[in-house]
Amino acid sequence: MASEKDAADALPFSLALIAGGCAGISVDVALYPIDTLKTRLQDPRGFLVSGGFRGIYRGVVAAALGAAPGAALFFSTYESVKPRLKQLNGGDESWLHHSAAASCGEVAACLVRVPTEVVKQNMQVGKYASFGQAVRGVAGSGAGLTAFFTGYWTTVAREIPFAFIQFPLYEALKKRWAAMQGRETTSWQSGLCGALSGSVSAALTCPLDVVKTRMMLGAASRGGKSYSCVRRPLFVCVSPFF
């Protein structure tokens, strides 16, 4: 009976796909100016050199194109993995299930998110004037198609701890709020829980986000070599901070 109930409660794959895609586009486009300012602040050349407050919507086309498939991959993977982990645990739910399911979702979403980020961030700092120019520039950088996946493992290394912090906190806040009011949380209440959990997660994983950005922008060390985690341990990539 428990497995039948879990199957009934599980969000259908198609619905998770559509809802995730719509949510991804809405969030990425609405908050794009803030994302641009963050990228420029993380650029080692400096905020003003990379564009300052000018052209804060530069690269929004790349963000919009990647938002729907990236978010859809994440939410569909998350909603598919979470009930299976619960079922494997005899029907008992744990914060580890939310974290593990979210981590799986992030790994899948990064297959779309990273190429989008590479193009978008290089446009945000003014390296390319148009989406087509950015795609051609990245592809012709010498590394071929692999250039679009620069910083993939660093992004994954950032997204997994982000997920391990955000989703258990998000689910816990929703459960506590629901228990306090005696009914399920509304959409705006869930949104507030998501905003708080996301803010905490973003603050704690910000250093890895800086590393990811500088790798995608092709930042070089003092010795003139581009940062890379392909053949070196992850901790070497913290060198952009020094």
MARMI-877481 format. One line per 5 residues: number of its first residue (from 1); their letters; for each residue x, y, z of N, C-alpha, C. Coordinates in pm, 1 decimal, m for minus. Atoms other than C-alpha are relative to their C-alpha. Example, Ala and Ser with C-alpha at 12.3 -4.5 7.8 and 13.67 -1.06 7.14 Angstrom:
residues 2
1> AS> 89.0 m119.0 0.0 1230.0 m450.0 780.0 90.0 120.0 0.0  m82.0 m119.0 m6.0 1367.0 m106.0 714.0 m77.0 109.0 73.0
***
This chain:
residues 242
1> MASEK> 82.8 m120.7 0.0 0.0 0.0 0.0 86.2 125.6 0.0  m86.9 m116.9 m10.1 285.0 237.2 85.3 59.9 34.0 m134.8  m61.5 m24.9 130.0 449.7 190.3 m253.0 m101.9 55.8 m98.3  104.7 m50.5 87.8 114.9 248.7 m429.0 m29.4 147.2 30.2  25.9 m138.8 m39.3 61.4 569.3 m232.0 112.5 90.4 m47.3
6> DAADA> m114.1 m79.1 44.2 414.6 690.4 m311.1 m6.3 22.8 m149.7  9.3 m13.0 145.0 355.3 622.6 m679.5 m106.1 101.6 m38.8  108.2 m93.9 28.9 32.3 818.9 m669.3 39.6 142.7 33.8  m41.5 m133.6 m43.9 192.7 1110.4 m482.1 112.8 56.0 m84.5  m114.4 m46.0 77.6 494.7 1125.0 m712.0 m46.6 87.9 m115.4
11> LPFSL> 33.6 m91.3 107.9 488.3 1411.4 m958.1 26.1 m66.5 m134.0  m21.5 60.0 132.0 439.3 1284.3 m1316.2 121.3 61.7 m69.4  m122.9 m45.1 66.6 756.8 1308.0 m1525.3 m27.3 116.6 m93.9  30.6 m104.9 97.0 593.5 1519.6 m1796.4 m34.0 132.0 68.4  36.9 m121.0 m72.6 448.9 1765.2 m1543.2 122.9 64.8 62.2
16> ALIAG> m124.5 m52.7 m57.8 786.3 1799.9 m1368.0 84.4 66.4 m107.2  m77.6 m53.3 111.7 947.3 1860.6 m1706.3 m51.0 138.6 m39.8  59.4 m127.5 41.7 704.9 2138.5 m1803.8 11.8 105.2 109.5  m5.7 m94.6 m111.1 689.4 2299.3 m1460.1 142.8 49.4 23.3  m139.7 m37.7 m19.2 1066.9 2294.0 m1425.0 49.1 94.0 m108.2
21> GCAGI> m39.3 m86.2 109.7 1116.1 2447.3 m1767.3 m55.8 140.5 13.3  63.4 m131.1 m18.1 868.5 2729.6 m1702.0 62.6 76.6 116.6  m61.9 m64.0 m116.2 1019.7 2798.9 m1361.3 139.9 49.9 m34.1  m136.7 m37.5 35.3 1370.7 2805.6 m1506.3 5.7 126.4 m83.9  2.4 m119.0 85.9 1287.9 3059.9 m1777.8 m40.9 123.1 80.8
26> SVDVA> 51.1 m113.0 m78.1 1091.7 3282.9 m1538.7 106.6 56.0 93.9  m100.2 m43.2 m97.4 1364.0 3294.0 m1274.4 122.3 59.3 m68.6  m123.2 m45.3 64.7 1662.6 3329.0 m1508.1 m16.6 135.0 m69.6  21.7 m126.2 70.4 1512.0 3610.5 m1715.5 m29.3 113.4 98.2  36.5 m103.5 m97.0 1363.3 3799.8 m1418.7 120.4 49.1 79.6
31> LYPID> m115.3 m35.9 m83.7 1688.1 3794.0 m1220.5 127.9 19.0 m80.2  m119.9 m6.3 83.7 1924.5 3825.8 m1516.1 90.4 119.4 29.7  m89.1 m112.6 m31.6 2049.6 4179.6 m1433.8 88.0 m24.9 122.5  m78.2 29.9 m120.6 2159.2 4060.4 m1088.5 109.1 m100.9 m32.4  m99.1 99.6 39.8 2334.0 3761.5 m1244.2 114.5 64.4 m77.6
36> TLKTR> m103.1 m70.5 75.7 2519.1 3993.4 m1483.0 93.5 76.0 93.3  m81.2 m76.0 m94.7 2638.4 4215.7 m1198.4 89.4 m93.7 81.4  m79.2 97.1 m76.2 2753.3 3908.6 m1003.3 117.9 m50.3 m82.7  m105.8 48.6 88.1 2952.6 3777.3 m1300.0 109.1 105.4 m16.3  m97.8 m107.8 17.1 3120.2 4115.3 m1350.2 78.9 26.2 126.9
41> LQDPR> m72.3 m13.8 m126.9 3208.9 4137.6 m982.7 102.5 m112.2 17.1  m90.2 114.2 m12.2 3372.0 3793.5 m1007.9 110.4 m0.2 m105.8  m100.7 m9.7 105.1 3568.1 3885.0 m1321.4 129.0 57.1 58.1  m126.1 m49.3 m57.7 3936.4 3921.6 m1221.1 46.8 132.7 m58.3  m38.4 m128.1 59.4 3968.9 4222.0 m1455.9 m61.4 118.2 73.3
46> GFLVS> 64.8 m107.0 m73.5 3738.9 4421.3 m1231.4 m139.4 29.6 m52.2  140.6 m24.4 30.9 3374.5 4528.0 m1227.1 m18.5 101.1 m113.0  17.2 m104.8 99.7 3407.6 4846.4 m1433.8 55.7 m40.4 m135.7  m61.2 42.5 125.4 3637.6 4694.3 m1695.9 m90.4 m98.5 m73.8  86.0 102.0 61.7 3394.6 4407.5 m1757.1 m138.3 51.9 m37.8
51> GGFRG> 127.1 m58.0 44.8 3103.1 4646.1 m1815.3 m73.0 85.1 100.3  68.3 m78.1 m101.9 2992.7 4793.6 m1484.8 m149.8 m21.3 m2.6  146.6 7.2 2.0 2622.5 4875.3 m1492.5 m56.8 11.2 m141.2  46.5 m14.2 138.2 2606.5 4898.5 m1871.3 m37.0 m136.3 m59.3  37.2 121.4 71.7 2429.8 4639.6 m2086.8 m25.1 m120.1 88.6
56> IYRGV> 19.4 107.2 m98.2 2304.0 4431.4 m1796.4 m83.8 m116.5 m53.6  74.9 110.9 61.7 2085.7 4220.8 m2030.5 79.6 m67.2 m111.0  m82.9 62.3 102.6 2375.7 4124.2 m2255.2 14.3 m149.9 29.5  m9.2 144.3 m18.0 2364.4 3746.5 m2304.9 m128.3 m64.8 47.5  125.5 54.3 m51.9 2002.2 3707.2 m2195.2 m58.4 m106.0 m93.3
61> VAAAL> 49.5 101.2 94.9 1924.6 3509.1 m2513.1 57.1 m137.4 34.5  m63.6 127.2 m38.0 2175.0 3240.0 m2411.1 m63.1 m55.5 127.0  61.5 43.0 m125.7 2024.6 3229.6 m2061.5 m139.7 m55.1 m22.8  137.5 44.1 27.1 1670.4 3198.1 m2195.8 m3.1 m133.3 m73.5  m3.5 124.8 76.3 1764.5 2921.9 m2439.3 38.0 m119.2 87.6
66> GAAPG> m44.9 110.2 m85.1 1933.8 2714.8 m2170.3 m82.5 m21.2 125.0  75.0 7.3 m125.6 1696.3 2786.2 m1882.3 m101.3 m113.0 1.5  106.6 100.3 1.9 1407.4 2563.2 m1987.1 52.8 m143.0 1.7  m49.6 138.6 m4.5 1599.8 2242.8 m2073.2 81.0 m30.3 125.5  m78.6 22.9 m121.8 1835.6 2287.9 m1776.4 m87.6 m23.1 121.2
71> AALFF> 91.3 14.5 m113.4 1558.5 2339.4 m1521.8 m86.9 m123.4 m13.9  83.1 118.5 22.9 1346.1 2067.1 m1680.8 77.1 m126.4 34.3  m83.8 115.5 m33.7 1633.8 1818.8 m1653.3 15.3 m14.0 150.9  m18.0 5.8 m146.0 1688.2 1913.7 m1289.9 m125.5 m50.8 70.2  121.6 34.1 m74.6 1328.9 1894.7 m1169.2 m53.2 m137.9 m35.0
76> STYES> 47.7 133.1 36.2 1238.8 1584.5 m1366.2 87.1 m107.9 63.8  m89.9 96.1 m66.3 1546.9 1404.3 m1230.8 m26.2 m2.5 150.2  25.4 m11.1 m144.1 1481.2 1531.8 m876.9 m128.6 m71.3 39.4  129.1 59.5 m33.6 1116.1 1428.1 m876.3 m6.9 m148.5 m32.8  m3.2 142.9 32.3 1201.0 1089.9 m1028.8 82.1 m79.2 101.8
81> VKPRL> m91.1 69.9 m91.4 1483.7 1001.3 m790.4 m52.4 0.6 142.4  42.9 m13.4 m140.3 1328.9 1125.1 m463.9 m95.9 m110.2 45.1  89.9 107.2 m46.6 1034.4 877.7 m444.2 63.9 m138.9 m3.5  m68.3 129.6 6.8 1261.2 588.3 m546.5 90.9 m20.2 121.6  m83.9 9.3 m119.1 1503.3 664.6 m264.1 m86.0 m23.4 124.6
86> KQLNG> 92.0 19.9 m112.0 1210.5 686.3 m23.8 m50.6 m143.4 3.2  48.4 137.0 9.2 1081.9 350.5 m146.3 107.6 m99.0 44.6  m111.4 87.3 m39.6 1426.2 190.7 m100.4 22.4 2.4 151.0  m17.4 m13.0 m144.6 1422.5 314.7 259.4 m124.1 m45.2 75.9  117.5 53.8 m67.1 1096.6 135.0 338.5 m112.3 98.9 17.2
91> GDESW> 107.0 m99.7 m9.2 877.6 440.7 286.1 30.4 114.6 92.7  m38.1 m109.3 m89.7 1058.6 658.6 539.8 78.9 105.3 m76.4  m65.6 m109.4 69.8 1168.3 1000.5 415.7 108.6 60.3 87.0  m113.2 m57.7 m72.0 1501.7 1154.3 513.0 54.2 118.8 m77.1  m59.9 m115.8 67.1 1682.7 1478.4 438.8 106.6 m43.9 m99.6
96> LHHSA> m99.7 51.8 93.5 1948.2 1264.5 269.6 m62.0 m30.8 m136.0  69.1 28.6 125.8 1690.4 1164.4 8.3 m13.1 127.0 m83.7  13.6 m126.8 71.5 1626.0 1528.6 m81.8 135.0 44.6 m55.2  m133.7 m42.1 41.2 1998.7 1600.6 m97.6 51.6 m84.0 m115.4  m49.8 90.4 104.1 2085.3 1294.3 m305.1 m77.0 19.7 m130.2
101> AASCG> 81.9 m21.4 119.8 1794.3 1350.5 m543.7 35.1 131.9 m66.9  m37.1 m130.2 54.9 1887.4 1717.3 m585.3 138.4 m5.0 m64.4  m134.0 13.1 56.7 2251.4 1624.7 m647.4 m4.8 m68.7 m135.8  18.1 66.9 129.5 2147.0 1384.2 m922.8 m58.2 96.5 m102.4  60.1 m98.6 88.6 1934.3 1660.7 m1068.8 100.5 102.7 m47.9
106> EVAAC> m100.6 m99.7 37.1 2224.6 1906.1 m1064.5 99.8 m55.8 m100.5  m95.0 62.1 93.7 2461.9 1664.7 m1239.7 m61.4 m6.7 m139.5  68.7 6.0 129.0 2203.0 1615.5 m1516.0 m17.0 138.9 m59.8  25.3 m135.3 49.7 2118.5 1985.4 m1543.8 127.0 68.0 m48.8  m126.7 m63.0 39.1 2486.1 2083.0 m1572.6 40.1 m33.9 m143.4
111> LVRVP> m28.8 34.1 139.6 2500.4 1907.4 m1910.1 m53.2 107.3 m94.1  54.0 m112.0 76.9 2289.3 2197.5 m2037.1 47.5 132.5 58.0  m30.0 m125.2 m68.3 2371.8 2462.5 m1778.5 140.9 50.7 m27.4  m139.1 m43.8 16.8 2749.9 2467.4 m1827.3 25.6 62.8 m137.0  m18.6 m67.3 129.0 2756.1 2532.9 m2205.4 m71.1 135.4 m7.1
116> TEVVK> 73.4 m126.5 m3.0 2492.6 2801.5 m2149.6 76.3 104.9 79.0  m75.1 m92.6 m85.2 2697.8 2958.6 m1870.7 125.2 51.0 m69.2  m122.5 m39.8 68.6 3015.6 2961.2 m2079.4 m29.0 111.0 m100.9  37.5 m99.8 100.5 2846.1 3152.6 m2362.2 m51.7 126.4 67.1  64.7 m113.7 m65.5 2640.1 3375.3 m2133.8 99.9 86.9 75.4
121> QNMQV> m91.2 m78.7 m81.7 2918.9 3479.8 m1898.4 104.4 73.0 m83.4  m93.4 m70.1 87.2 3160.3 3562.6 m2178.4 m66.1 118.9 m68.8  72.9 m114.8 53.9 2890.9 3788.4 m2323.2 m23.3 105.1 108.1  27.1 m93.5 m108.7 2815.1 3942.7 m1985.0 118.6 92.2 28.8  m118.1 m81.9 m27.9 3173.0 4067.7 m1946.6 52.0 70.8 m125.1
126> GKYAS> m32.4 m76.9 118.3 3180.1 4209.8 m2299.5 99.2 m61.1 m96.0  m95.3 62.0 91.2 3403.9 3957.3 m2473.6 m60.4 m21.5 m138.6  69.5 19.0 126.9 3141.7 3901.6 m2745.4 m122.4 90.6 m3.8  110.5 m95.1 14.5 2877.4 4135.7 m2882.1 m133.7 m66.6 m26.8  125.9 67.6 33.2 2618.7 3880.6 m2995.5 8.5 m148.1 35.1
131> FGQAV> 6.5 142.2 m34.0 2503.6 3527.5 m2922.5 73.8 m84.5 m103.5  m66.5 75.8 105.0 2620.6 3394.6 m3258.5 150.5 15.3 4.3  m143.0 m25.4 m9.9 2959.8 3557.4 m3220.2 61.3 m74.8 117.7  m49.6 69.7 m118.5 2997.2 3407.1 m2872.6 12.8 m150.1 m24.9  m3.5 143.5 30.1 2913.1 3055.4 m2991.2 117.7 m32.2 m91.4
136> RGVAG> m111.8 22.1 92.3 3160.6 3082.1 m3279.6 133.9 22.2 68.6  m124.4 m29.8 m69.8 3425.0 3232.8 m3054.8 41.6 m110.2 94.5  m30.0 109.6 m93.6 3401.0 2960.4 m2790.5 38.4 m125.8 m76.9  m27.4 119.6 79.8 3392.2 2684.9 m3052.0 135.3 8.9 m69.8  m125.9 m16.9 71.1 3693.1 2832.4 m3228.5 116.7 34.3 89.1
141> SGAGL> m106.1 m35.5 m94.6 3900.8 2879.9 m2914.4 117.4 m96.2 0.1  m109.3 97.1 7.2 4115.4 2575.5 m2993.2 m33.0 m131.8 66.5  37.5 122.5 m70.7 3946.1 2322.3 m2767.5 m121.3 m67.5 m62.4  116.0 59.6 65.7 3652.0 2256.2 m3000.1 m123.2 2.7 88.6  124.2 6.5 m76.0 3322.5 2149.4 m2847.9 23.6 m13.3 150.2
146> TAFFT> m28.4 13.3 m143.3 3491.1 2068.6 m2516.1 11.5 135.6 68.7  m9.7 m134.0 m57.7 3536.2 2444.3 m2467.3 m132.1 42.2 63.5  131.2 m33.6 m55.8 3162.2 2467.0 m2399.4 m21.3 m64.2 137.2  13.7 67.7 m129.4 3211.9 2238.3 m2097.4 112.8 38.5 96.3  m102.2 m51.4 m91.6 3492.2 2440.2 m1937.5 m62.4 25.7 136.6
151> GYWTT> 51.3 m20.0 m135.4 3439.5 2431.7 m1562.6 m113.2 m92.7 38.5  112.6 89.8 m29.6 3190.3 2142.6 m1574.5 14.3 m63.1 138.7  m16.9 70.2 m127.6 3337.1 1950.2 m1280.6 4.7 96.6 117.2  3.7 m100.3 m106.3 3389.9 2267.4 m1079.8 m144.0 43.0 27.0  142.2 m34.2 m16.4 3025.4 2354.8 m1143.1 m72.5 m109.0 76.9
156> VAREI> 61.3 111.8 m71.8 2917.8 2008.8 m1029.7 43.8 0.9 146.8  m52.8 m3.8 m137.2 3143.9 2041.0 m723.0 m63.2 112.9 79.7  69.3 m109.0 m67.4 2964.3 2365.6 m643.8 m148.2 m33.4 20.1  143.7 26.3 m4.2 2610.8 2245.3 m720.6 m37.9 m108.2 100.0  34.2 108.7 m92.7 2624.4 1927.1 m510.3 m8.5 48.5 144.1
161> PFAFI> 18.7 m53.1 m136.2 2700.0 2099.6 m176.9 m113.6 100.9 9.0  113.4 m92.8 4.5 2450.5 2368.5 m281.4 m130.2 m76.9 20.8  121.0 81.4 m11.5 2186.5 2098.4 m321.2 m11.8 m63.7 137.6  2.9 64.9 m131.3 2284.6 1926.2 4.9 m39.0 97.4 110.9  40.5 m101.0 m97.8 2221.5 2254.1 185.9 m141.6 48.8 m29.8
166> QFPLY> 125.5 m65.4 36.3 1928.7 2400.3 m7.4 m123.5 m87.0 18.0  124.1 76.6 3.5 1680.6 2117.3 m50.6 m42.0 m58.0 134.7  45.0 41.2 m133.4 1684.2 1966.7 299.5 m54.6 117.7 80.4  47.2 m118.5 m70.3 1649.7 2318.7 437.6 m136.2 43.8 m53.5  126.9 m36.9 63.9 1369.8 2394.2 188.7 m113.6 m90.5 45.8
171> EALKK> 103.0 95.0 m41.3 1177.2 2077.0 272.3 m30.4 12.6 149.3  19.5 m13.2 m144.5 1230.8 2127.3 647.1 m81.3 125.2 32.7  74.4 m123.7 m23.2 1106.2 2487.6 635.6 m147.1 m15.9 m38.1  138.2 21.5 42.7 795.2 2382.6 442.6 m75.7 m86.9 100.6  66.6 88.9 m97.1 718.9 2100.7 687.6 m28.4 73.5 130.3
176> RWAAM> 20.3 m73.5 m125.8 768.4 2328.6 990.7 m112.5 102.1 m13.4  104.7 m99.3 23.5 547.0 2598.8 840.7 m136.5 m67.1 m9.2  126.3 72.8 12.4 278.5 2345.1 749.3 m48.5 m49.3 135.7  37.0 48.7 m133.0 286.0 2200.6 1100.4 m51.4 114.0 87.7  40.1 m115.3 m81.2 253.9 2547.1 1254.5 m140.2 48.9 m34.4
181> QGRET> 130.0 m51.3 39.9 m53.3 2641.3 1051.0 m104.7 m109.8 m18.5  93.6 111.0 7.1 m209.8 2294.5 1035.6 m46.9 m35.3 m139.4  33.5 32.7 138.7 m222.0 2272.0 654.4 123.5 19.2 m87.0  m113.9 m10.6 90.6 7.4 2253.5 353.6 32.3 146.0 m32.4  m41.0 m135.9 33.7 204.5 2561.7 258.6 m56.7 41.0 m136.4
186> TSWQS> 47.3 m53.7 127.0 70.4 2783.8 m17.7 119.8 24.1 m91.6  m108.7 m22.2 95.6 270.9 2870.4 m328.0 92.4 113.2 43.9  m85.4 m110.9 m41.4 392.6 3203.1 m187.8 80.0 m36.1 124.9  m73.9 45.1 m118.0 487.7 3039.7 141.8 115.6 m91.2 m39.9  m106.1 86.4 51.2 683.5 2772.8 m45.4 109.1 82.8 m66.6
191> GLCGA> m96.7 m88.2 63.5 847.2 3052.6 m243.0 91.2 66.9 100.5  m81.4 m61.0 m105.2 964.2 3222.5 75.5 98.6 m101.1 58.4  m89.3 105.9 m50.8 1105.3 2892.4 201.8 114.1 m24.3 m98.5  m101.9 19.5 101.6 1287.6 2848.3 m128.0 99.0 115.3 m4.9  m87.3 m117.5 1.9 1424.1 3203.8 m116.7 99.3 m4.0 115.0
196> LSGSV> m88.0 5.8 m116.5 1564.3 3157.9 233.1 104.5 m110.7 m13.5  m93.3 111.7 13.7 1717.2 2816.2 165.2 99.9 25.5 m112.0  m90.0 m32.2 109.7 1861.6 2936.4 m165.8 102.9 103.6 37.8  m92.7 m104.8 m43.5 2017.5 3244.0 m5.6 110.9 m57.2 87.8  m99.0 62.3 m88.3 2189.5 3038.3 262.6 97.6 m85.4 m80.9
201> SAALT> m83.3 88.2 82.5 2317.2 2786.4 6.9 94.9 79.5 m87.6  m82.5 m82.2 88.6 2444.0 3055.3 m230.1 114.2 66.2 76.2  m103.6 m66.0 m79.8 2633.2 3233.7 46.2 111.6 m97.9 37.2  m99.4 97.7 m44.4 2807.3 2916.1 163.2 82.5 m58.0 m114.8  m72.2 57.7 114.0 2906.2 2799.8 m186.2 55.2 106.6 m94.8
206> CPLDV> m46.8 m109.7 84.5 3006.0 3141.5 m323.5 145.2 m16.9 m46.6  m138.6 15.6 47.3 3383.2 3063.7 m332.3 12.2 m90.0 m122.9  m4.7 89.3 116.5 3328.6 2772.6 m572.3 m65.5 64.1 m121.7  64.4 m69.4 111.0 3101.4 2991.9 m781.6 97.9 97.5 m65.4  m102.3 m90.6 53.5 3385.1 3243.9 m819.5 99.6 m77.3 m85.5
211> VKTRM> m93.8 84.9 75.0 3621.6 2965.5 m929.9 m60.3 m38.5 m134.1  69.5 41.3 122.6 3366.5 2840.9 m1183.8 m4.6 113.9 m101.5  9.8 m114.5 89.7 3316.2 3189.2 m1328.6 133.9 32.8 m63.7  m131.2 m37.9 52.4 3686.2 3260.0 m1365.0 54.6 m104.3 m97.4  m39.4 102.7 95.8 3747.0 2928.1 m1536.3 m72.9 19.9 m132.0
216> MLGAA> 78.9 m18.0 121.0 3465.7 2993.6 m1782.8 40.5 124.1 m78.6  m43.4 m122.6 65.7 3601.0 3340.3 m1855.6 142.5 m10.7 m53.1  m136.4 18.6 48.4 3943.5 3195.6 m1933.4 102.0 79.0 77.0  m94.6 m75.9 m81.9 4111.0 3377.9 m1645.7 130.9 m76.9 14.1  m132.7 61.6 m9.1 4483.8 3313.8 m1615.0 64.0 28.1 135.3
221> SRGGK> m73.4 m16.8 m124.7 4706.9 3268.4 m1313.6 112.0 101.6 m21.1  m110.2 m94.8 11.8 5001.8 3494.6 m1243.3 108.1 m50.7 m94.3  m97.7 58.1 91.8 5211.6 3255.5 m1446.9 m47.6 0.2 m144.4  52.2 m9.0 135.3 4988.6 3311.2 m1749.5 m73.8 m123.0 m47.6  70.0 121.6 39.1 4825.6 2966.3 m1749.7 m147.4 9.1 39.3
226> SYSCV> 143.4 0.1 m28.9 4450.4 2925.5 m1771.2 m30.7 m100.4 109.4  38.5 91.3 m106.2 4284.8 2766.2 m1470.6 m72.7 m120.3 m57.3  62.5 121.7 49.6 4185.4 2406.9 m1530.2 m0.8 m104.6 109.6  10.7 109.3 m96.7 4064.7 2115.0 m1319.0 1.2 m134.6 m69.7  8.3 125.0 75.2 4093.1 1853.1 m1591.5 102.0 m100.8 49.2
231> RRPLF> m104.6 93.9 m38.7 4421.7 1702.4 m1482.3 51.0 22.0 141.8  m48.3 m30.2 m133.2 4463.4 1850.4 m1137.0 m111.6 m12.1 101.6  102.5 10.0 m102.9 4284.5 1804.3 m804.8 m78.8 129.4 12.1  90.0 m113.9 m8.0 3994.6 2035.2 m732.8 57.9 113.2 82.2  m44.9 m107.8 m87.2 4174.6 2224.5 m457.8 96.5 94.1 m69.7
236> VCVSP> m90.0 m86.5 73.2 4422.3 2361.2 m710.6 m77.1 116.1 m60.8  81.3 m100.9 66.8 4134.5 2557.1 m863.5 m34.9 116.9 90.8  25.6 m114.8 m84.9 4109.3 2783.8 m560.9 102.3 109.4 m24.1  m105.4 m96.7 26.6 4414.1 2964.7 m698.9 m49.1 133.7 m53.2  44.0 m132.6 41.9 4202.0 3241.1 m858.2 m18.5 97.2 114.8
241> FF> 19.8 m88.8 m112.9 4154.0 3377.2 m505.9 128.5 67.4 43.1  m127.8 m45.8 m51.5 4526.2 3442.3 m459.9 81.2 70.7 m106.5
***
